[in-house]
Every structure is written in structure tokens, then in C-alpha cells.
Amino acid sequence: MVVLVILAIGVLAYFIWRARTSSLTRACRWRQDKAAQQWRCAYCGAVQPGLDPPRACHCR
């Protein structure tokens, strides 16, 4: 029983940590344009340069 409580606390802590390290929303749908070396949000059309996927949505 104690193991389940510890596991539940660990999972909750992980979800809180993930929510704070990324400002992406469910509406963000980034698509990579490799030729132009940029990412475009399919939801709002925002463009981010670079090869790594964006960690923040600037649509808002």
C-alpha cells in the first residue's frame, strides 16, 4: 500500500514538472519544414527557426 502512495506521488510530481517545463498547449501542432530549417504551427501559423522542436508556443 505504501508503495502505491509513493508511486502516485511520483507520477503527480512528474506531471507537475512536465507542465512547468513546457508552455505548449494542446492547440499547438508544430510541423517541421526541413528545407527552410524552421517549424510552423498548424494551429496559428507561428514560425520558429531551427532544427529542434519548439518548447514554447508564441501563438497566444
Residue pairs with C-beta under 8 A, 6 or more apart in sequence:
21 55
22 55
22 56
23 55
23 56
23 57
24 54
24 55
24 56
24 57
25 57
25 59
25 60
27 43
27 44
27 57
27 59
28 41
28 43
28 54
28 57
28 59
29 41
29 42
29 43
30 39
30 40
30 41
30 42
30 48
30 53
30 54
31 39
31 40
31 41
31 42
32 38
32 39
32 53
33 39
33 40
37 49
37 50
37 51
38 47
38 48
38 49
38 50
39 47
39 48
39 49
39 50
39 53
39 54
40 46
40 47
40 48
41 47
41 48
41 57
41 59
43 59
44 57
44 59
46 57
46 58
46 59
48 54
48 58
